[in-house]
Amino acid sequence: MSKVVLITGGSSGIGKAIGEFLLENNYVVYGTSRSPEKYKKSKFPILQLDVKSLSTINSCIAQVIEKENKIDVLINNAGVGITGPIEEVPEAEIRNNFDTNFFGPINVIKAVLPQMREQNSGLIINVTSIAGYMGLPYRGVYSASKGAFSLITEAFRIELKDFNIKMANLAPGDFATNIAAGRYHAPALKTSPYKLYPSVLQNIDDDVDNSDDPIEVAKAVKQIIENKSPKIHYKVGAFMQKFSIVLKFLLPDKAYEKLLIKHYKL
């Protein structure tokens, strides 16, 4: 029987690429969106789910189980970007970012675990970010939320080992998606002491625009699904983005900090 895959945030960007690729490879795919009515032309069903709403999480998972009697794979892909000097990012936006990138996905995991325990099988792939391995200037909140989700994946794996439920963390680098359109940008104020923020923001957007096709993330997801014993951490992206994680652990803290300062021309 084909494996049933549920992808949060499956209506666009990386989530859409993953869903379409898995569909082509004979998986049964369901995606989610806060506004599924906008995606009637999707190649796979898009169900309503807002990771910040427990009622929509529970309803979505119940729908998939009712239709398919199982959920083999959950891909926690829904997330939101955020940029700005930490001092100037409103607390409400910081909380929203953690609600979407950290607390929300945890609640999706909690909702799917009873079904996977009953099946005595399941795989959960948490899509985080290479940015979660380091505190990036003007992306500190995003780095923190993705880093927290990466760490909790490690704890979850150990707690779930007796139930034959596997979990992996997939950290993409920059890929050509519409993520910037939904990202919160702290306004570049003329009165702000952070004069270099606008140039860093432009650099961030240019990196996304000039990045690889998200199909590479989709291929990585398929490899994880087909691995009987998935690793804890996977990275996918440009060589230097992945290598930056290696340097993070090899170099003294201040040397690595200098590399980031040089890269962002700060």
Backbone bond lengths (Angstrom), bond angles and torsions (degrees), N, CA, C in turn:
res aa  C-N    CA-C-N  psi(-1)  N-CA   C-N-CA  omega(-1)  CA-C   N-CA-C  phi
1 M - - - 1.453 - - 1.520 110.44 -
2 S 1.323 116.48 144.58 1.457 121.27 178.88 1.523 110.29 -67.64
3 K 1.311 115.63 143.91 1.456 119.81 177.75 1.519 110.45 -75.10
4 V 1.324 115.59 142.52 1.463 122.55 179.39 1.515 108.77 -97.13
5 V 1.342 115.87 124.29 1.460 122.12 -175.58 1.524 109.46 -119.27
6 L 1.322 116.21 131.50 1.461 122.27 174.49 1.523 108.13 -113.50
7 I 1.348 116.17 124.49 1.459 121.93 -177.29 1.525 109.44 -117.70
8 T 1.322 117.48 115.14 1.462 118.28 175.04 1.526 108.29 -76.51
9 G 1.317 115.91 145.11 1.455 119.14 -176.40 1.518 111.39 63.36
10 G 1.331 116.49 43.19 1.465 120.62 -174.19 1.511 114.71 -94.29
11 S 1.310 118.24 11.30 1.463 120.35 -173.86 1.519 113.97 -89.95
12 S 1.338 117.59 -18.06 1.462 119.97 -177.09 1.520 109.62 -155.45
13 G 1.327 115.75 173.92 1.447 121.60 173.49 1.514 114.51 57.20
14 I 1.327 115.28 -137.69 1.458 121.29 -177.23 1.522 111.14 -61.90
15 G 1.332 117.63 -41.48 1.461 120.95 -179.24 1.515 112.18 -60.56
16 K 1.316 117.01 -43.35 1.467 121.72 178.29 1.523 110.61 -64.12
17 A 1.328 117.11 -43.42 1.461 121.23 179.05 1.527 111.15 -61.03
18 I 1.328 116.22 -42.52 1.464 120.62 178.23 1.524 110.03 -62.55
19 G 1.330 116.66 -47.74 1.462 120.79 -177.09 1.512 112.68 -61.59
20 E 1.320 117.41 -45.89 1.465 120.56 -178.15 1.520 111.22 -67.13
21 F 1.331 116.90 -38.12 1.466 120.15 179.41 1.528 110.99 -67.06
22 L 1.333 117.20 -43.67 1.469 119.84 179.20 1.527 110.69 -66.71
23 L 1.326 116.82 -36.49 1.463 120.70 177.83 1.525 110.35 -60.94
24 E 1.326 116.65 -42.11 1.464 121.41 178.31 1.522 112.00 -64.90
25 N 1.322 115.47 -21.27 1.459 120.48 -179.21 1.528 112.26 -105.07
26 N 1.333 115.24 27.48 1.465 123.29 169.09 1.525 115.18 71.02
27 Y 1.333 116.88 27.11 1.458 120.46 170.52 1.529 108.77 -92.64
28 V 1.319 116.12 152.54 1.463 121.21 172.08 1.522 106.28 -89.92
29 V 1.320 116.75 119.44 1.466 121.04 -169.83 1.530 111.45 -119.20
30 Y 1.326 114.87 135.12 1.462 123.05 169.71 1.522 107.50 -126.47
31 G 1.328 115.67 132.49 1.452 120.82 174.63 1.512 109.71 -109.68
32 T 1.312 116.25 172.89 1.463 119.78 178.43 1.521 110.10 -135.39
33 S 1.319 114.08 157.99 1.460 122.35 175.65 1.516 107.87 -158.16
34 R 1.317 116.89 155.99 1.461 119.85 173.44 1.520 110.72 -70.67
35 S 1.339 116.59 -24.78 1.471 121.69 -178.59 1.529 109.71 -131.06
36 P 1.328 118.10 72.93 1.471 120.74 -174.72 1.522 114.06 -63.38
37 E 1.345 117.34 -22.01 1.460 120.32 -179.01 1.527 111.98 -63.41
38 K 1.319 117.27 -18.55 1.464 121.22 179.92 1.530 112.27 -78.90
39 Y 1.323 117.14 -9.07 1.468 119.89 -171.50 1.525 111.96 -125.16
40 K 1.319 115.56 44.93 1.467 120.78 -178.82 1.526 112.62 -66.59
41 K 1.328 117.10 -19.68 1.468 120.61 -179.90 1.532 112.67 -93.61
42 S 1.313 116.32 7.09 1.467 120.11 178.62 1.521 110.62 -60.02
43 K 1.320 116.32 145.58 1.464 121.34 -179.41 1.523 112.10 -73.43
44 F 1.331 116.67 -14.84 1.471 121.13 177.29 1.526 107.78 -135.18
45 P 1.331 118.62 157.54 1.466 120.92 -176.88 1.536 112.40 -60.76
46 I 1.321 115.39 137.02 1.469 121.53 175.05 1.526 107.71 -112.75
47 L 1.323 116.01 116.97 1.464 122.10 -178.80 1.522 110.03 -101.01
48 Q 1.308 115.14 156.97 1.470 118.76 179.46 1.517 110.89 -76.91
49 L 1.316 115.17 128.35 1.462 120.98 174.55 1.518 108.36 -159.91
50 D 1.293 115.22 126.83 1.462 122.84 172.47 1.524 105.90 -115.78
51 V 1.323 117.50 117.84 1.459 119.53 -174.68 1.525 112.59 -62.83
52 K 1.330 116.67 -13.72 1.469 119.88 178.02 1.532 112.15 -93.41
53 S 1.334 115.99 4.82 1.467 120.43 -178.34 1.524 110.01 -125.12
54 L 1.337 116.09 109.94 1.467 120.19 -178.98 1.521 111.98 -60.89
55 S 1.320 117.30 -36.57 1.466 119.47 -177.75 1.530 110.75 -64.42
56 T 1.339 118.03 -40.47 1.467 119.29 179.43 1.528 111.21 -72.24
57 I 1.320 117.26 -32.96 1.473 120.81 176.62 1.525 109.82 -61.59
58 N 1.338 115.74 -51.98 1.463 120.22 -178.06 1.520 111.95 -64.14
59 S 1.324 116.80 -39.02 1.460 120.70 -179.91 1.523 111.07 -65.91
60 C 1.305 117.47 -43.05 1.460 121.90 -179.39 1.526 111.26 -62.19
61 I 1.306 115.91 -48.29 1.468 119.78 -178.76 1.517 110.87 -64.75
62 A 1.322 116.67 -38.42 1.469 120.41 177.41 1.528 110.86 -62.58
63 Q 1.328 117.64 -38.43 1.467 121.30 178.58 1.526 111.64 -62.56
64 V 1.324 115.95 -44.49 1.469 119.32 -179.21 1.523 110.35 -65.14
65 I 1.313 116.68 -43.46 1.472 120.21 -179.72 1.523 110.52 -64.32
66 E 1.334 116.73 -39.89 1.463 120.65 178.94 1.524 111.13 -61.60
67 K 1.327 116.73 -39.36 1.464 120.88 -177.32 1.526 112.99 -80.45
68 E 1.326 116.54 -36.26 1.469 119.93 -170.79 1.529 114.42 -115.98
69 N 1.329 117.24 -11.94 1.464 122.92 -178.74 1.531 113.70 66.27
70 K 1.309 116.70 11.17 1.464 119.12 178.94 1.522 109.47 -169.48
71 I 1.318 115.73 162.98 1.464 123.33 167.41 1.524 105.84 -135.96
72 D 1.313 116.58 111.21 1.457 120.44 -176.73 1.518 112.29 -84.05
73 V 1.340 115.36 -37.71 1.462 119.49 -174.72 1.531 109.74 -136.62
74 L 1.315 116.32 129.38 1.460 122.25 169.83 1.517 107.71 -109.78
75 I 1.332 116.16 126.70 1.456 120.84 175.43 1.522 107.98 -112.27
76 N 1.321 115.77 107.26 1.460 122.56 -179.51 1.521 108.42 -81.44
77 N 1.329 116.04 88.08 1.451 120.92 -174.45 1.536 113.17 -107.80
78 A 1.323 117.42 -23.75 1.468 119.98 -177.00 1.524 110.58 -58.41
79 G 1.310 115.59 133.92 1.453 119.94 179.51 1.517 110.26 -169.13
80 V 1.312 115.51 172.44 1.459 119.87 -178.76 1.522 108.87 -143.05
81 G 1.328 115.99 144.10 1.454 121.04 178.60 1.513 111.86 -89.74
82 I 1.318 115.69 166.16 1.459 120.77 178.04 1.521 107.90 -159.61
83 T 1.325 116.55 136.64 1.461 120.56 178.18 1.530 109.55 -134.45
84 G 1.307 114.81 159.02 1.459 119.75 176.13 1.508 111.88 139.53
85 P 1.319 117.98 158.15 1.464 121.01 171.53 1.532 108.51 -60.67
86 I 1.297 117.23 130.34 1.464 120.07 -175.07 1.533 111.08 -55.33
87 E 1.293 116.66 -37.35 1.461 121.08 179.61 1.523 111.71 -60.40
88 E 1.340 117.21 -30.63 1.457 120.97 -173.92 1.523 113.60 -103.33
89 V 1.324 117.99 1.17 1.465 120.48 176.47 1.531 108.12 -85.26
90 P 1.324 118.22 123.35 1.468 120.33 -179.34 1.527 111.51 -59.61
91 E 1.329 115.21 144.51 1.465 119.60 179.69 1.521 111.45 -56.34
92 A 1.337 117.13 -37.13 1.466 120.46 -179.36 1.522 111.01 -61.08
93 E 1.338 117.38 -36.23 1.461 120.69 179.59 1.529 111.25 -73.61
94 I 1.314 117.15 -34.44 1.467 120.80 175.82 1.524 109.65 -64.04
95 R 1.335 116.06 -45.64 1.464 120.06 179.20 1.529 111.08 -64.45
96 N 1.323 116.76 -39.72 1.468 120.26 178.33 1.519 111.05 -61.75
97 N 1.334 116.09 -39.57 1.455 119.30 -179.98 1.521 111.50 -64.65
98 F 1.328 116.35 -43.12 1.471 119.38 178.36 1.530 111.01 -70.06
99 D 1.320 118.12 -35.68 1.460 120.66 176.52 1.531 111.05 -60.50
100 T 1.331 116.72 -38.46 1.457 121.54 -176.98 1.520 112.67 -83.17
101 N 1.324 117.09 -41.40 1.463 121.36 -173.16 1.518 114.20 -93.15
102 F 1.327 117.73 -15.52 1.468 120.39 -174.67 1.526 112.76 -128.46
103 F 1.330 117.21 -66.04 1.461 119.70 -176.39 1.530 112.42 -65.09
104 G 1.330 116.69 -41.79 1.462 120.05 -179.81 1.517 113.30 -60.03
105 P 1.341 118.34 -53.23 1.463 119.44 178.48 1.529 113.27 -59.65
106 I 1.327 117.16 -33.98 1.467 119.20 176.58 1.532 110.06 -61.94
107 N 1.330 116.34 -40.92 1.461 119.35 178.91 1.528 112.05 -66.93
108 V 1.334 117.11 -32.94 1.466 119.76 175.35 1.531 109.69 -65.65
109 I 1.319 116.62 -42.76 1.463 120.82 176.91 1.521 110.76 -58.94
110 K 1.331 116.04 -48.50 1.465 119.94 -179.50 1.524 111.67 -58.33
111 A 1.321 116.35 -36.21 1.465 120.15 -177.07 1.523 112.53 -72.80
112 V 1.326 116.98 -29.34 1.465 119.74 -176.67 1.530 112.38 -91.14
113 L 1.323 118.15 -18.68 1.464 120.92 -175.19 1.533 114.41 -60.68
114 P 1.345 120.14 -41.99 1.473 118.02 179.50 1.535 112.73 -57.49
115 Q 1.331 117.38 -40.30 1.458 120.33 178.77 1.532 111.17 -66.68
116 M 1.303 117.41 -42.13 1.462 120.28 179.89 1.520 111.21 -67.60
117 R 1.336 116.73 -35.34 1.468 119.42 176.51 1.520 110.16 -64.90
118 E 1.327 116.29 -41.05 1.469 120.60 178.78 1.528 110.73 -63.37
119 Q 1.311 116.69 -36.92 1.464 121.63 178.18 1.530 111.85 -74.66
120 N 1.344 115.29 -20.42 1.467 122.48 -171.08 1.528 110.67 60.13
121 S 1.323 115.70 35.34 1.463 120.23 178.19 1.523 109.31 -167.63
122 G 1.311 115.24 157.58 1.454 119.91 177.07 1.509 111.11 159.22
123 L 1.317 114.99 157.00 1.457 121.87 177.59 1.521 108.39 -137.43
124 I 1.317 116.57 133.09 1.463 122.28 176.75 1.520 107.66 -121.69
125 I 1.337 115.51 123.76 1.456 121.33 177.48 1.525 108.14 -111.17
126 N 1.312 115.92 117.99 1.463 121.31 179.71 1.524 109.32 -97.55
127 V 1.318 115.77 114.90 1.459 120.71 179.72 1.529 108.83 -85.71
128 T 1.313 116.42 112.82 1.463 120.66 -179.15 1.528 108.50 -110.47
129 S 1.313 117.84 -120.84 1.461 120.37 -179.33 1.520 109.42 -170.27
130 I 1.321 116.15 147.93 1.469 119.56 171.63 1.529 109.69 -59.44
131 A 1.336 116.85 -29.14 1.467 120.93 177.12 1.519 111.91 -61.26
132 G 1.339 117.58 -20.60 1.453 121.36 -179.79 1.519 113.73 -75.10
133 Y 1.330 116.66 -6.33 1.459 120.05 179.28 1.523 112.40 -92.59
134 M 1.331 117.11 -5.59 1.460 120.04 -175.99 1.523 109.86 -153.44
135 G 1.312 117.06 152.79 1.457 120.51 177.64 1.512 110.39 -86.21
136 L 1.323 117.17 100.41 1.456 121.51 -175.09 1.525 111.23 -87.50
137 P 1.334 117.73 138.06 1.465 120.17 -179.90 1.517 111.46 -63.37
138 Y 1.312 115.20 134.43 1.467 124.61 -179.57 1.526 112.53 65.98
139 R 1.306 116.80 8.26 1.469 122.32 170.17 1.526 109.83 -132.96
140 G 1.326 115.59 25.35 1.462 120.27 -174.05 1.516 113.87 -60.66
141 V 1.327 117.18 -40.10 1.468 120.31 -179.39 1.526 110.10 -66.15
142 Y 1.316 116.06 -43.55 1.473 120.60 178.46 1.528 110.33 -62.43
143 S 1.334 116.84 -46.47 1.463 120.71 177.46 1.527 110.92 -56.11
144 A 1.333 115.74 -42.61 1.467 120.38 -176.85 1.521 111.89 -67.28
145 S 1.342 117.75 -43.41 1.468 119.91 -177.77 1.523 111.25 -68.04
146 K 1.326 116.59 -40.34 1.464 119.90 179.34 1.524 111.59 -73.15
147 G 1.328 116.36 -35.64 1.457 119.60 176.50 1.521 112.04 -64.92
148 A 1.327 116.10 -39.94 1.462 120.22 178.34 1.525 110.77 -63.32
149 F 1.328 116.76 -41.07 1.460 120.52 -179.62 1.527 111.08 -67.44
150 S 1.324 116.36 -34.83 1.455 120.62 176.51 1.530 111.05 -64.44
151 L 1.322 116.80 -43.59 1.463 120.71 -178.98 1.525 112.17 -66.69
152 I 1.327 116.10 -40.12 1.462 118.03 -177.55 1.526 110.87 -70.13
153 T 1.335 116.55 -23.24 1.460 120.54 174.11 1.524 110.23 -60.45
154 E 1.329 116.23 -40.94 1.458 120.19 -179.90 1.528 111.10 -62.06
155 A 1.332 116.65 -42.23 1.464 120.50 179.45 1.527 111.40 -67.62
156 F 1.334 115.80 -44.13 1.464 120.98 179.39 1.527 111.03 -56.01
157 R 1.340 116.96 -44.68 1.469 120.66 -177.05 1.531 111.71 -54.52
158 I 1.323 115.36 -43.76 1.471 119.52 -177.86 1.525 110.45 -69.02
159 E 1.334 116.44 -40.65 1.462 120.00 -178.69 1.532 112.01 -67.78
160 L 1.335 117.76 -26.60 1.461 121.37 -174.43 1.522 113.55 -97.72
161 K 1.319 118.20 -2.03 1.462 120.81 -171.32 1.532 113.38 -61.00
162 D 1.335 118.30 -29.27 1.465 120.69 -177.91 1.528 113.12 -79.57
163 F 1.339 117.41 -5.59 1.468 121.00 -176.74 1.530 112.97 -108.47
164 N 1.340 115.87 8.08 1.472 121.19 -178.02 1.539 111.19 59.47
165 I 1.317 115.31 32.49 1.464 120.97 175.62 1.521 107.33 -109.21
166 K 1.314 115.65 121.11 1.460 121.00 -176.10 1.529 109.76 -102.08
167 M 1.317 115.66 154.67 1.460 120.58 -179.81 1.516 109.14 -145.25
168 A 1.328 115.45 142.77 1.456 120.45 178.25 1.519 109.87 -141.23
169 N 1.318 115.31 153.37 1.456 121.92 176.73 1.525 108.20 -106.72
170 L 1.319 117.02 123.57 1.468 122.43 177.10 1.525 108.68 -112.94
171 A 1.318 115.89 115.93 1.461 121.40 -176.58 1.525 110.42 -108.85
172 P 1.329 117.88 103.09 1.464 119.72 175.42 1.525 111.28 -80.75
173 G 1.337 114.11 155.17 1.454 119.80 168.20 1.518 108.18 -88.49
174 D 1.310 117.13 -144.78 1.464 120.95 178.83 1.526 110.10 -83.31
175 F 1.333 115.44 133.41 1.457 121.39 175.41 1.515 109.00 -134.83
176 A 1.318 115.03 154.64 1.468 120.86 -174.89 1.525 109.86 -74.01
177 T 1.327 116.45 93.27 1.466 122.59 178.71 1.531 108.49 -135.91
178 N 1.322 114.75 -177.78 1.472 119.85 178.84 1.522 111.75 -96.40
179 I 1.332 117.29 26.89 1.465 120.93 -175.87 1.528 112.23 -58.60
180 A 1.345 116.96 -33.20 1.469 119.46 -177.67 1.526 111.89 -63.78
181 A 1.347 115.90 -29.01 1.465 119.44 -177.43 1.521 111.78 -66.41
182 G 1.336 117.47 -31.04 1.453 120.52 -178.52 1.515 113.82 -101.46
183 R 1.313 116.83 2.93 1.455 121.55 -176.63 1.535 110.78 -81.22
184 Y 1.327 115.77 142.70 1.465 118.93 173.27 1.523 108.30 -82.15
185 H 1.321 116.53 125.65 1.461 122.01 175.64 1.527 108.58 -111.30
186 A 1.303 116.54 119.66 1.460 117.74 170.40 1.519 107.48 -62.63
187 P 1.327 118.41 134.32 1.471 119.98 -177.56 1.524 111.82 -62.85
188 A 1.334 114.50 142.00 1.466 119.99 177.30 1.528 108.08 -83.44
189 L 1.302 116.16 92.71 1.465 121.73 -175.23 1.528 111.31 -80.80
190 K 1.319 115.35 139.04 1.468 119.90 177.53 1.525 111.50 -64.18
191 T 1.329 115.12 -26.88 1.471 119.41 -178.95 1.529 112.70 -87.55
192 S 1.343 116.75 -2.53 1.459 120.37 -176.65 1.527 111.20 -71.25
193 P 1.321 117.30 140.81 1.472 119.97 175.11 1.529 112.13 -74.49
194 Y 1.348 116.41 -12.50 1.465 120.47 -178.16 1.526 109.62 -89.98
195 K 1.330 115.73 76.79 1.466 121.71 -170.74 1.533 112.92 -70.02
196 L 1.319 117.83 -23.08 1.462 120.28 -176.13 1.525 113.15 -91.72
197 Y 1.319 117.39 -3.95 1.471 120.23 -179.76 1.524 112.93 -55.60
198 P 1.347 120.05 -46.56 1.473 119.05 -178.82 1.528 113.51 -57.98
199 S 1.327 117.76 -38.42 1.466 119.84 -179.66 1.525 111.39 -70.38
200 V 1.335 117.01 -35.95 1.469 120.39 176.52 1.522 109.96 -66.65
201 L 1.329 117.02 -41.26 1.459 121.12 178.45 1.529 110.46 -60.71
202 Q 1.324 117.29 -42.06 1.458 121.14 178.01 1.528 110.42 -63.90
203 N 1.317 116.32 -39.07 1.460 121.64 177.86 1.525 111.08 -62.26
204 I 1.332 116.14 -42.31 1.462 121.45 179.09 1.525 110.51 -62.02
205 D 1.328 116.37 -46.90 1.466 120.53 -179.10 1.528 111.74 -65.90
206 D 1.326 116.98 -37.08 1.466 120.41 177.88 1.518 111.14 -64.92
207 D 1.329 116.52 -39.11 1.459 120.39 178.65 1.529 110.83 -60.47
208 V 1.338 116.93 -41.62 1.463 120.97 178.91 1.529 110.59 -66.41
209 D 1.327 116.33 -46.30 1.468 120.47 -177.43 1.520 112.50 -61.95
210 N 1.335 117.06 -31.43 1.465 121.38 -176.23 1.524 112.85 -100.66
211 S 1.311 116.66 18.05 1.463 120.54 -174.87 1.519 112.19 -91.17
212 D 1.338 115.04 176.61 1.460 122.13 -177.09 1.522 111.78 -76.07
213 D 1.318 114.31 167.67 1.461 122.59 177.84 1.530 109.51 -68.61
214 P 1.343 118.20 135.17 1.476 120.40 -179.80 1.527 114.17 -65.01
215 I 1.333 117.82 -4.61 1.461 120.30 175.60 1.525 110.10 -58.59
216 E 1.343 116.77 -26.70 1.465 119.87 178.97 1.530 110.69 -64.74
217 V 1.320 116.87 -34.84 1.465 120.20 176.23 1.525 109.59 -68.61
218 A 1.327 116.19 -40.30 1.462 120.88 179.40 1.526 111.02 -60.66
219 K 1.314 116.81 -42.03 1.469 120.59 178.74 1.522 110.85 -64.25
220 A 1.325 116.38 -38.22 1.463 120.31 178.07 1.524 110.66 -64.59
221 V 1.345 116.80 -40.02 1.463 121.17 178.09 1.523 110.50 -61.12
222 K 1.315 116.90 -44.62 1.475 120.53 179.65 1.526 110.78 -60.93
223 Q 1.315 116.98 -40.34 1.462 120.12 179.19 1.522 111.19 -64.47
224 I 1.333 116.38 -39.12 1.466 119.53 178.45 1.522 110.14 -65.26
225 I 1.320 117.26 -44.42 1.468 121.25 -179.42 1.524 110.55 -59.67
226 E 1.314 116.74 -38.92 1.466 120.70 -174.26 1.524 112.58 -86.97
227 N 1.326 116.85 -0.44 1.458 121.35 176.70 1.531 108.76 -88.69
228 K 1.310 117.04 122.51 1.465 120.45 -177.37 1.524 112.55 -68.31
229 S 1.317 116.16 -22.40 1.458 120.02 179.16 1.523 109.02 -136.87
230 P 1.349 116.92 79.18 1.465 120.61 -175.66 1.526 112.93 -61.12
231 K 1.312 115.09 146.81 1.459 120.77 174.10 1.532 109.08 -70.07
232 I 1.320 115.73 172.91 1.461 120.37 178.20 1.524 110.23 -77.26
233 H 1.328 116.13 -46.10 1.459 120.86 -174.05 1.526 111.89 -124.48
234 Y 1.316 115.16 136.40 1.461 122.81 172.99 1.525 107.97 -128.79
235 K 1.334 115.48 145.11 1.466 120.69 175.58 1.519 108.18 -126.85
236 V 1.310 116.54 141.36 1.461 120.73 176.76 1.523 108.15 -140.50
237 G 1.333 115.52 131.37 1.458 119.35 -177.96 1.510 110.55 158.76
238 A 1.319 115.88 -169.92 1.450 121.74 178.90 1.532 110.34 -62.32
239 F 1.327 116.12 150.90 1.464 120.98 -175.85 1.528 111.89 -54.24
240 M 1.343 117.14 -48.25 1.460 119.40 -175.67 1.521 112.11 -67.00
241 Q 1.332 117.12 -30.48 1.464 119.29 177.26 1.523 110.30 -67.17
242 K 1.331 116.67 -43.06 1.466 120.00 177.72 1.530 110.71 -69.31
243 F 1.332 116.41 -38.49 1.458 120.38 -179.00 1.525 111.47 -67.58
244 S 1.332 116.58 -25.28 1.465 119.71 178.94 1.523 111.36 -61.69
245 I 1.335 116.16 -29.43 1.467 119.66 177.70 1.522 110.10 -70.45
246 V 1.323 116.74 -39.90 1.463 121.07 177.19 1.524 109.99 -61.53
247 L 1.340 115.55 -45.45 1.465 119.38 179.23 1.521 111.64 -62.03
248 K 1.326 116.43 -34.95 1.468 121.26 179.90 1.533 110.84 -56.53
249 F 1.333 116.21 -37.88 1.460 120.25 -176.94 1.529 112.68 -91.05
250 L 1.324 117.44 -15.92 1.457 120.54 -178.55 1.523 113.21 -92.54
251 L 1.331 115.72 -37.36 1.454 120.02 -172.98 1.529 112.25 -88.19
252 P 1.318 117.03 153.40 1.472 119.36 169.73 1.527 109.38 -59.95
253 D 1.321 116.46 151.70 1.462 121.33 -175.06 1.528 112.79 -53.48
254 K 1.332 116.37 -46.27 1.461 118.97 -175.87 1.531 112.05 -70.21
255 A 1.330 116.85 -31.60 1.466 119.89 177.04 1.521 110.17 -66.44
256 Y 1.334 115.79 -40.80 1.457 119.33 179.01 1.531 110.36 -67.65
257 E 1.315 116.02 -39.22 1.462 120.50 177.90 1.529 110.43 -59.38
258 K 1.318 117.14 -40.49 1.463 121.06 179.01 1.527 111.05 -63.78
259 L 1.341 116.69 -36.51 1.466 120.16 177.35 1.529 110.91 -62.17
260 L 1.333 116.36 -43.34 1.466 120.02 178.63 1.527 110.92 -64.28
261 I 1.328 116.69 -42.14 1.459 120.59 179.22 1.523 110.84 -61.08
262 K 1.337 115.66 -41.19 1.458 120.35 179.60 1.529 111.00 -68.13
263 H 1.342 116.05 -41.50 1.469 120.15 -178.33 1.529 111.20 -62.29
264 Y 1.323 115.88 -41.86 1.469 119.98 -177.82 1.526 112.74 -90.38
265 K 1.343 115.55 4.62 1.467 120.96 177.24 1.526 112.11 56.42
266 L 1.328 113.58 46.08 1.462 120.92 -179.64 1.529 111.34 -103.82
